[in-house]
Amino acid sequence: MSDEQRPRLRDLFRPRPVSTDRTVSTQADEAVPLPLRITAAYAWRMLLIAAAVAGIIWIVIQLKLLVIPLLVGILITALLWPAFGWMLRHRFPRWAAVAISILGTIAIVTTLIWLVVWQIRAQLPDVQARTGAAVEQFRQFLLEGPLHLTEKQIQDYIDQGFALVNEQAQLLLNGALAVGTTAAHVATGAVLSLFILICLLADGAGIWRWTLRLFPKAARPAADGAGRNGWGTIVNYARTQLLVAAIDAVGIGVGAAILGVPMALPVAVLVFLGSFVPIVGAVVTGAIAVLLALVYNGVWIALAMLLVVLGVQQLEGHVLQPILMGSAVKVHPLAVVLVVAGGAMVGGIPGALFAVPLAAFVNVVAVTISTGSWRTGDQPNADLIWSTVPRQRRRRNR
């Protein structure tokens, strides 16, 4: 076959007119209205796509003990990639850069865990005493407040709460075995994630070249360009979320400490971890900080804590992030919320954590191939779930 007759890859993604000269039609087909036939054609194709997606999700769930460590290793690699690349550019030996990246990460995580445990031990007696005082104050409010509840009514509500807990006890016991099984695999998963992290940092390029050989030879340039754009998006996502998590954790933690909210350091760590789930994580962890202030410090401190949470998030999103990163992160909130909710429904906490980077990667790969931007290696100029938009510099009037 000559080069002129060989189909090009870009032609595979261009819509073509439907040829009707080969279509076999019967009287029954002709009796069906054309709009209904078109709708049916779309319907069975959509059902086929849904079945394929469901099959992939089912396989991932069955292999979750392998998939989750793999995704954790890839995400941590993306988090460490800017610092790791900086060391390589400054002529650090690769083995030294790998060792510094991994040991530094382990040291930071160990220090945070130690600080959290230390503060919990130090403040636990005071927290228990203030919890009892808050419960008694709430009880007096129910008795003497506008609700005018009686002791019997309060006790009935407490009994109903315990009954609800007892009803769910069987579910909790049934899930205990699954949690125990998962806990038994935690060490194995951690070791596997560490091994994957070392391999990706040490020989990520070689692994990617081997992966490209799985594609047909004609499709390798497109797969390479799309994969590199997708990896750039994952690195950008990880860098952005790390920056967001650090700013939110420091701002909310310092605000909680100034306002006298107990467990300020554990709250800051919780905010840091929760911020890796875009939008949803920041809202949930911020609400926990406000609720803690409401229970232990009263309404006015809780209101001040709410202002701190909102102020930190606004400062991070509109001032610090564009200045430090040099670009404004463009995220469609509706897409992010739906993706996180869907990931949580399918895979729980890991699903919520990995939903957005996976969706962003798939989105960038698909758009890169469909627009043909893989030929130049540039990021596709199209609507994406996660992308960065360089700031427009305003020209001064001369």
WODA-V348832 format. One record per pair of residues at least 12 apart in sequence whose C-alpha atoms are under 10 Angstrom apart, sorted by the first residue. I is the first residue (numbers start at 1). GAP is how many residues later the second one is. Records with the same first field share a line. If there is no record, write none. Layout:
# WODA-V348832
I->GAP ; GAP
This chain:
# WODA-V348832
8->210 ; 211
9->209 ; 210 ; 212 ; 213 ; 360 ; 361 ; 363
10->212 ; 359 ; 360 ; 361 ; 362
11->359
12->358
13->356 ; 357 ; 358 ; 359
14->356 ; 357
57->289 ; 290
58->288
60->287
61->285 ; 286
64->283 ; 286
65->117 ; 120 ; 121 ; 123 ; 124 ; 127
66->122 ; 123 ; 126 ; 127
67->122 ; 126
68->121 ; 122 ; 124 ; 125 ; 282 ; 283 ; 286
69->117 ; 119 ; 120 ; 121 ; 122 ; 123 ; 124 ; 125 ; 126 ; 127 ; 128
70->119 ; 122 ; 123 ; 124 ; 125 ; 126 ; 127
71->122 ; 125 ; 279 ; 282 ; 283 ; 286 ; 287
72->117 ; 118 ; 120 ; 121 ; 122 ; 124 ; 125 ; 278 ; 281 ; 282
73->116 ; 117 ; 119 ; 120 ; 121 ; 122 ; 123 ; 124 ; 125 ; 126 ; 127
74->119 ; 122 ; 123 ; 126 ; 127 ; 157 ; 160 ; 161
75->122 ; 159 ; 160 ; 162 ; 163 ; 278 ; 279 ; 282
76->26 ; 29 ; 117 ; 118 ; 120 ; 121 ; 159 ; 162
77->24 ; 25 ; 119 ; 120 ; 121 ; 122 ; 123 ; 124 ; 127 ; 157 ; 158 ; 161
78->119 ; 122 ; 123 ; 153 ; 154 ; 155 ; 156 ; 157 ; 158 ; 159 ; 160 ; 161
79->155 ; 156 ; 157 ; 158 ; 159 ; 160 ; 161 ; 162 ; 163
80->18 ; 21 ; 22 ; 25 ; 117 ; 121 ; 155 ; 158 ; 159
81->20 ; 120 ; 154 ; 155 ; 157 ; 158
82->153 ; 154 ; 156 ; 157
83->14 ; 17 ; 18
84->12 ; 13 ; 14 ; 16 ; 17 ; 18 ; 117
85->12 ; 116
87->13 ; 14
94->107 ; 108 ; 109
95->103 ; 106 ; 107
97->104 ; 105
98->99 ; 100 ; 101 ; 102 ; 103 ; 104
99->99 ; 102 ; 103
101->97 ; 100
102->92 ; 95 ; 96 ; 99
112->153 ; 154 ; 157
113->153 ; 156
115->150 ; 151 ; 154
116->147 ; 148 ; 149 ; 150 ; 151 ; 152 ; 153
117->148 ; 149
118->147 ; 148
119->143 ; 144 ; 145 ; 146 ; 147
120->142 ; 143 ; 144 ; 145 ; 146
122->141
123->139 ; 140
124->138 ; 139
126->136
127->135 ; 136 ; 169
130->132 ; 165 ; 166 ; 167
131->164 ; 165
132->164
133->162 ; 163
134->160 ; 161 ; 162 ; 163 ; 164
135->160 ; 161
138->157
139->12 ; 15
142->12
208->16 ; 19 ; 20
209->15
211->12 ; 13
212->12 ; 15
221->153 ; 154
222->143 ; 146 ; 147 ; 148 ; 150 ; 151 ; 152 ; 153 ; 155
223->142 ; 145 ; 146 ; 151
224->141 ; 150 ; 151 ; 153
225->140 ; 143 ; 144 ; 147 ; 148 ; 149 ; 150 ; 151 ; 152 ; 153 ; 154
226->135 ; 136 ; 138 ; 139 ; 140 ; 141 ; 142 ; 143 ; 144 ; 146 ; 147 ; 148 ; 149 ; 151 ; 152 ; 153 ; 154
227->134 ; 135 ; 137 ; 138 ; 139 ; 141 ; 142 ; 147
228->136 ; 137 ; 140 ; 146 ; 149 ; 150 ; 151
229->132 ; 135 ; 136 ; 138 ; 139 ; 144 ; 145 ; 148 ; 149 ; 150 ; 151
230->127 ; 128 ; 130 ; 131 ; 132 ; 133 ; 134 ; 135 ; 136 ; 138 ; 149
231->126 ; 129 ; 130 ; 133 ; 134
232->129 ; 132 ; 147 ; 155
233->124 ; 127 ; 128 ; 130 ; 131 ; 132 ; 146 ; 153 ; 154 ; 155
234->122 ; 123 ; 124 ; 126 ; 127 ; 130 ; 152 ; 153
235->122
236->89 ; 93 ; 121 ; 150 ; 151 ; 152
237->39 ; 41 ; 92 ; 119 ; 120 ; 123 ; 124 ; 149 ; 150 ; 151
238->38 ; 119
239->86
240->36 ; 81 ; 85 ; 88 ; 89 ; 148
241->31 ; 32 ; 34 ; 35 ; 36 ; 37
242->30 ; 31 ; 33 ; 34
243->29 ; 32 ; 33 ; 73 ; 77 ; 78 ; 81 ; 82
244->28 ; 31 ; 32 ; 34 ; 38 ; 69 ; 72 ; 73 ; 76 ; 77
245->23 ; 24 ; 25 ; 26 ; 27 ; 28 ; 29 ; 30 ; 31 ; 32 ; 33 ; 36 ; 37 ; 71
246->22 ; 23 ; 25 ; 26 ; 27 ; 29 ; 70
247->24 ; 25 ; 28 ; 65 ; 66 ; 68 ; 69 ; 70 ; 73 ; 74
248->20 ; 21 ; 23 ; 24 ; 26 ; 27 ; 34 ; 37 ; 38 ; 61 ; 62 ; 63 ; 64 ; 65 ; 66 ; 67 ; 68 ; 69
249->15 ; 16 ; 17 ; 18 ; 19 ; 20 ; 21 ; 22 ; 23 ; 24 ; 25 ; 26 ; 33 ; 36 ; 37 ; 60 ; 63
250->15 ; 18 ; 19 ; 21 ; 22 ; 62
251->17 ; 20 ; 57 ; 58 ; 60 ; 61 ; 62 ; 64 ; 65
252->12 ; 13 ; 15 ; 16 ; 17 ; 19 ; 20 ; 33 ; 34 ; 37 ; 53 ; 54 ; 56 ; 57 ; 58 ; 59 ; 60 ; 61
253->12 ; 13 ; 14 ; 15 ; 16 ; 17 ; 18 ; 19 ; 36 ; 55 ; 56
254->14 ; 54
255->13 ; 49 ; 50 ; 52 ; 53 ; 54 ; 57
256->12 ; 33 ; 34 ; 36 ; 37 ; 45 ; 46 ; 48 ; 49 ; 52 ; 53
258->47
259->34 ; 38 ; 42 ; 43 ; 45 ; 46 ; 49
260->33 ; 36 ; 37 ; 41
261->28 ; 29 ; 31 ; 32 ; 33 ; 34 ; 35 ; 36 ; 40 ; 41 ; 44
262->27 ; 30 ; 31 ; 34 ; 35
263->26 ; 29
264->25 ; 28
267->18 ; 19 ; 21 ; 22 ; 25
268->17 ; 18 ; 21
269->16
270->12 ; 14 ; 15 ; 16 ; 18 ; 19
271->12 ; 13 ; 14 ; 15 ; 17 ; 18
272->13
273->12 ; 80
274->12 ; 79
275->78
276->76 ; 77 ; 78 ; 80
277->59 ; 60 ; 63 ; 72 ; 73 ; 74 ; 75 ; 76 ; 77 ; 78 ; 79 ; 80
278->53 ; 55 ; 58 ; 59 ; 62 ; 74 ; 75 ; 77 ; 78 ; 79
279->52 ; 54 ; 57 ; 58 ; 61
280->53 ; 56 ; 57 ; 60 ; 61 ; 72
281->59 ; 71 ; 72
282->27 ; 31
283->26 ; 27 ; 30
285->24
286->19 ; 20 ; 22 ; 23 ; 24 ; 27
287->18 ; 19 ; 22
289->13 ; 16 ; 17 ; 20
290->12 ; 13 ; 14 ; 15 ; 16 ; 17 ; 18 ; 19
291->12 ; 14 ; 15
292->13
293->12 ; 13
294->12
317->12
322->67 ; 68 ; 69
323->68
325->63 ; 65
326->62 ; 63 ; 64 ; 65
327->61 ; 62 ; 63 ; 64 ; 65
328->59 ; 60 ; 61 ; 62 ; 63 ; 64
329->57 ; 58 ; 59 ; 60 ; 61 ; 62
330->53 ; 54 ; 55 ; 56 ; 57 ; 58 ; 59 ; 60
331->52 ; 53 ; 54 ; 55 ; 56 ; 57 ; 58
332->51 ; 52 ; 53 ; 54 ; 55
333->52
334->51
335->21 ; 24 ; 49 ; 50 ; 51
336->19 ; 20 ; 21 ; 23 ; 24 ; 49 ; 50
337->15 ; 18 ; 19
338->17 ; 18
339->12 ; 13 ; 15 ; 16 ; 17 ; 18 ; 19 ; 20 ; 21 ; 46
340->12 ; 13 ; 14 ; 15 ; 16 ; 19
341->14
342->13
343->12 ; 13 ; 15 ; 16
356->29 ; 30
357->28 ; 29
359->25 ; 26 ; 27
360->24 ; 25 ; 26 ; 27
361->23 ; 24 ; 25
362->23
363->20 ; 21 ; 22 ; 23
364->15 ; 16 ; 18 ; 19 ; 20 ; 21 ; 22 ; 23
365->14 ; 15
366->14
367->12 ; 13 ; 14 ; 15 ; 16 ; 17
368->12 ; 13 ; 14
